Amino acid sequence: MGINDLAKEIGARQTPVREPFQAAMALTVMAAARPRPGCARRVHNEIDDLAALETVCRQGADFGFDGKTLIHPSHLAICNAAFTPAPVEVSWSRR
Protein backbone atom coordinates (compact mmCIF):
# COMPACT_ATOMS: atom_id res chain seq x y z
CA MET A 1 0.00 0.00 0.00
CA GLY A 2 1.58 3.29 -1.10
CA ILE A 3 0.88 5.73 1.71
CA ASN A 4 3.47 8.18 0.34
CA ASP A 5 1.52 8.53 -2.90
CA LEU A 6 -1.84 8.68 -1.14
CA ALA A 7 -0.60 11.37 1.26
CA LYS A 8 0.59 13.48 -1.64
CA GLU A 9 -2.68 13.11 -3.55
CA ILE A 10 -4.94 14.02 -0.64
CA GLY A 11 -2.57 16.48 1.06
CA ALA A 12 -2.47 14.55 4.33
CA ARG A 13 0.36 14.58 6.85
CA GLN A 14 2.09 11.32 7.73
CA THR A 15 1.86 10.92 11.49
CA PRO A 16 3.46 8.09 13.49
CA VAL A 17 0.16 6.21 13.87
CA ARG A 18 -1.12 7.17 10.41
CA GLU A 19 -4.48 8.60 11.54
CA PRO A 20 -5.39 10.04 8.10
CA PHE A 21 -4.91 6.65 6.46
CA GLN A 22 -6.53 4.21 8.89
CA ALA A 23 -9.74 3.84 6.87
CA ALA A 24 -7.74 3.20 3.69
CA MET A 25 -5.53 0.70 5.51
CA ALA A 26 -8.53 -1.22 6.84
CA LEU A 27 -10.20 -1.25 3.43
CA THR A 28 -6.99 -2.46 1.78
CA VAL A 29 -6.73 -5.42 4.14
CA MET A 30 -10.42 -6.21 3.68
CA ALA A 31 -10.13 -6.06 -0.10
CA ALA A 32 -7.17 -8.45 -0.03
CA ALA A 33 -8.82 -10.84 2.43
CA ARG A 34 -10.02 -13.64 0.13
CA PRO A 35 -8.52 -14.98 -1.93
CA ARG A 36 -5.55 -13.66 0.00
CA PRO A 37 -2.74 -12.56 -2.28
CA GLY A 38 -0.95 -10.89 0.60
CA CYS A 39 -0.96 -7.30 1.66
CA ALA A 40 2.11 -5.24 2.64
CA ARG A 41 2.49 -1.78 4.09
CA ARG A 42 4.61 0.91 2.50
CA VAL A 43 8.24 1.68 3.25
CA HIS A 44 9.29 3.56 6.39
CA ASN A 45 10.76 6.88 5.27
CA GLU A 46 12.50 7.83 8.53
CA ILE A 47 15.34 5.32 8.26
CA ASP A 48 16.93 6.12 11.63
CA ASP A 49 13.68 6.35 13.65
CA LEU A 50 13.45 2.72 14.73
CA ALA A 51 10.90 3.41 17.48
CA ALA A 52 8.49 4.83 14.91
CA LEU A 53 9.21 1.87 12.65
CA GLU A 54 8.24 -0.52 15.45
CA THR A 55 5.01 1.44 15.99
CA VAL A 56 3.98 1.30 12.33
CA CYS A 57 4.95 -2.38 12.01
CA ARG A 58 2.85 -3.34 15.03
CA GLN A 59 0.00 -1.19 13.75
CA GLY A 60 0.20 -2.90 10.38
CA ALA A 61 0.15 -6.33 12.00
CA ASP A 62 -2.82 -5.27 14.15
CA PHE A 63 -4.67 -4.15 11.01
CA GLY A 64 -4.01 -7.53 9.39
CA PHE A 65 -1.24 -6.67 6.94
CA ASP A 66 1.06 -9.58 6.06
CA GLY A 67 4.28 -7.59 6.13
CA LYS A 68 6.04 -4.38 5.22
CA THR A 69 8.30 -3.32 2.39
CA LEU A 70 11.75 -2.37 3.66
CA ILE A 71 14.45 -0.06 2.36
CA HIS A 72 17.16 -0.52 4.98
CA PRO A 73 18.69 -3.64 6.58
CA SER A 74 18.35 -2.16 10.08
CA HIS A 75 14.58 -2.50 9.70
CA LEU A 76 14.53 -6.26 9.17
CA ALA A 77 14.59 -7.49 12.79
CA ILE A 78 11.91 -5.03 13.90
CA CYS A 79 9.67 -5.94 10.98
CA ASN A 80 10.16 -9.67 11.53
CA ALA A 81 9.34 -9.33 15.23
CA ALA A 82 6.10 -7.48 14.49
CA PHE A 83 4.83 -9.77 11.75
CA THR A 84 6.00 -13.18 13.00
CA PRO A 85 3.20 -15.08 14.75
CA ALA A 86 3.63 -15.63 18.47
CA PRO A 87 4.49 -19.20 19.52
CA VAL A 88 1.00 -19.65 20.99
CA GLU A 89 -0.53 -18.67 17.63
CA VAL A 90 1.67 -21.16 15.80
CA SER A 91 0.75 -23.90 18.25
CA TRP A 92 -2.96 -23.15 17.89
CA SER A 93 -2.66 -23.16 14.10
CA ARG A 94 -0.88 -26.51 14.08
CA ARG A 95 -3.60 -28.05 16.21
Phi and psi restraints in degrees (value plus and minus 20) as a CYANA .aco file:
   2 GLY   PHI    -112.0   -72.0
   2 GLY   PSI      62.4   102.4
   3 ILE   PHI     -85.7   -45.7
   3 ILE   PSI     -53.5   -13.5
   4 ASN   PHI     -77.1   -37.1
   4 ASN   PSI     -68.2   -28.2
   5 ASP   PHI     -85.9   -45.9
   5 ASP   PSI     -63.1   -23.1
   6 LEU   PHI     -82.7   -42.7
   6 LEU   PSI     -63.8   -23.8
   7 ALA   PHI     -78.9   -38.9
   7 ALA   PSI     -63.0   -23.0
   8 LYS   PHI     -83.2   -43.2
   8 LYS   PSI     -64.9   -24.9
   9 GLU   PHI     -85.1   -45.1
   9 GLU   PSI     -58.8   -18.8
  10 ILE   PHI    -119.5   -79.5
  10 ILE   PSI     -24.5    15.5
  11 GLY   PHI      54.5    94.5
  11 GLY   PSI       5.7    45.7
  12 ALA   PHI    -109.5   -69.5
  12 ALA   PSI     132.9   172.9
  13 ARG   PHI    -107.3   -67.3
  13 ARG   PSI     126.8   166.8
  14 GLN   PHI    -115.4   -75.4
  14 GLN   PSI      85.2   125.2
  15 THR   PHI    -116.1   -76.1
  15 THR   PSI     142.8   182.8
  16 PRO   PHI     -76.9   -36.9
  16 PRO   PSI     -54.2   -14.2
  17 VAL   PHI    -124.3   -84.3
  17 VAL   PSI      -9.7    30.3
  18 ARG   PHI      36.4    76.4
  18 ARG   PSI      22.7    62.7
  19 GLU   PHI     -71.9   -31.9
  19 GLU   PSI     -65.2   -25.2
  20 PRO   PHI     -85.0   -45.0
  20 PRO   PSI     -34.2     5.8
  21 PHE   PHI    -133.3   -93.3
  21 PHE   PSI     -17.3    22.7
  22 GLN   PHI     -83.1   -43.1
  22 GLN   PSI     -58.0   -18.0
  23 ALA   PHI     -84.7   -44.7
  23 ALA   PSI     -63.7   -23.7
  24 ALA   PHI     -84.6   -44.6
  24 ALA   PSI     -58.2   -18.2
  25 MET   PHI     -83.7   -43.7
  25 MET   PSI     -66.0   -26.0
  26 ALA   PHI     -83.0   -43.0
  26 ALA   PSI     -63.3   -23.3
  27 LEU   PHI     -85.2   -45.2
  27 LEU   PSI     -55.8   -15.8
  28 THR   PHI     -83.0   -43.0
  28 THR   PSI     -66.1   -26.1
  29 VAL   PHI     -84.0   -44.0
  29 VAL   PSI     -61.7   -21.7
  30 MET   PHI     -84.7   -44.7
  30 MET   PSI     -60.0   -20.0
  31 ALA   PHI     -86.5   -46.5
  31 ALA   PSI     -50.4   -10.4
  32 ALA   PHI    -111.4   -71.4
  32 ALA   PSI     -16.1    23.9
  33 ALA   PHI     -82.0   -42.0
  33 ALA   PSI     -71.2   -31.2
  34 ARG   PHI    -166.4  -126.4
  34 ARG   PSI     112.7   152.7
  35 PRO   PHI     -85.2   -45.2
  35 PRO   PSI     124.1   164.1
  36 ARG   PHI    -107.5   -67.5
  36 ARG   PSI      82.7   122.7
  37 PRO   PHI    -102.5   -62.5
  37 PRO   PSI     -29.2    10.8
  38 GLY   PHI      82.5   122.5
  38 GLY   PSI     130.7   170.7
  39 CYS   PHI    -167.5  -127.5
  39 CYS   PSI      99.1   139.1
  40 ALA   PHI    -138.4   -98.4
  40 ALA   PSI     128.1   168.1
  41 ARG   PHI    -102.4   -62.4
  41 ARG   PSI     144.9   184.9
  42 ARG   PHI     -92.5   -52.5
  42 ARG   PSI     153.2   193.2
  43 VAL   PHI     -89.2   -49.2
  43 VAL   PSI     139.7   179.7
  44 HIS   PHI    -117.5   -77.5
  44 HIS   PSI      93.1   133.1
  45 ASN   PHI     -90.7   -50.7
  45 ASN   PSI     -53.3   -13.3
  46 GLU   PHI    -106.2   -66.2
  46 GLU   PSI      62.5   102.5
  47 ILE   PHI     -73.4   -33.4
  47 ILE   PSI     -59.4   -19.4
  48 ASP   PHI    -108.8   -68.8
  48 ASP   PSI     -27.2    12.8
  49 ASP   PHI    -111.5   -71.5
  49 ASP   PSI      61.2   101.2
  50 LEU   PHI     -92.8   -52.8
  50 LEU   PSI     -47.3    -7.3
  51 ALA   PHI     -86.7   -46.7
  51 ALA   PSI     -62.3   -22.3
  52 ALA   PHI     -86.1   -46.1
  52 ALA   PSI     -58.0   -18.0
  53 LEU   PHI     -79.5   -39.5
  53 LEU   PSI     -64.9   -24.9
  54 GLU   PHI     -81.0   -41.0
  54 GLU   PSI     -60.7   -20.7
  55 THR   PHI     -81.0   -41.0
  55 THR   PSI     -68.5   -28.5
  56 VAL   PHI     -91.3   -51.3
  56 VAL   PSI     -51.6   -11.6
  57 CYS   PHI     -85.7   -45.7
  57 CYS   PSI     -66.7   -26.7
  58 ARG   PHI     -84.3   -44.3
  58 ARG   PSI     -59.3   -19.3
  59 GLN   PHI     -82.0   -42.0
  59 GLN   PSI     -64.0   -24.0
  60 GLY   PHI     -81.1   -41.1
  60 GLY   PSI     -63.3   -23.3
  61 ALA   PHI     -83.6   -43.6
  61 ALA   PSI     -61.0   -21.0
  62 ASP   PHI     -82.7   -42.7
  62 ASP   PSI     -55.2   -15.2
  63 PHE   PHI     -94.2   -54.2
  63 PHE   PSI     -39.2     0.8
  64 GLY   PHI      86.8   126.8
  64 GLY   PSI     -10.9    29.1
  65 PHE   PHI     -87.3   -47.3
  65 PHE   PSI     131.4   171.4
  66 ASP   PHI    -105.9   -65.9
  66 ASP   PSI     -39.2     0.8
  67 GLY   PHI     158.4   198.4
  67 GLY   PSI    -185.2  -145.2
  68 LYS   PHI    -165.7  -125.7
  68 LYS   PSI     119.7   159.7
  69 THR   PHI     -96.8   -56.8
  69 THR   PSI     120.9   160.9
  70 LEU   PHI    -141.3  -101.3
  70 LEU   PSI     128.8   168.8
  71 ILE   PHI    -142.9  -102.9
  71 ILE   PSI     -18.0    22.0
  72 HIS   PHI    -166.9  -126.9
  72 HIS   PSI     116.8   156.8
  73 PRO   PHI     -79.3   -39.3
  73 PRO   PSI     -47.3    -7.3
  74 SER   PHI     -87.7   -47.7
  74 SER   PSI     -31.2     8.8
  75 HIS   PHI    -109.0   -69.0
  75 HIS   PSI     -34.7     5.3
  76 LEU   PHI     -80.9   -40.9
  76 LEU   PSI     -70.1   -30.1
  77 ALA   PHI     -83.5   -43.5
  77 ALA   PSI     -60.9   -20.9
  78 ILE   PHI     -85.0   -45.0
  78 ILE   PSI     -64.6   -24.6
  79 CYS   PHI     -83.4   -43.4
  79 CYS   PSI     -65.8   -25.8
  80 ASN   PHI     -80.8   -40.8
  80 ASN   PSI     -61.0   -21.0
  81 ALA   PHI     -83.6   -43.6
  81 ALA   PSI     -57.8   -17.8
  82 ALA   PHI     -94.1   -54.1
  82 ALA   PSI     -55.2   -15.2
  83 PHE   PHI    -121.9   -81.9
  83 PHE   PSI     -25.8    14.2
  84 THR   PHI    -101.3   -61.3
  84 THR   PSI     109.3   149.3
  85 PRO   PHI     -80.7   -40.7
  85 PRO   PSI     125.3   165.3
  86 ALA   PHI     -86.7   -46.7
  86 ALA   PSI     132.3   172.3
  87 PRO   PHI     -73.3   -33.3
  87 PRO   PSI     -57.0   -17.0
  88 VAL   PHI     -86.5   -46.5
  88 VAL   PSI     -54.2   -14.2
  89 GLU   PHI     -89.0   -49.0
  89 GLU   PSI     -59.8   -19.8
  90 VAL   PHI     -84.6   -44.6
  90 VAL   PSI     -63.3   -23.3
  91 SER   PHI     -82.4   -42.4
  91 SER   PSI     -64.7   -24.7
  92 TRP   PHI     -80.9   -40.9
  92 TRP   PSI     -62.8   -22.8
  93 SER   PHI     -84.9   -44.9
  93 SER   PSI     -57.9   -17.9
  94 ARG   PHI     -88.8   -48.8
  94 ARG   PSI     -52.5   -12.5
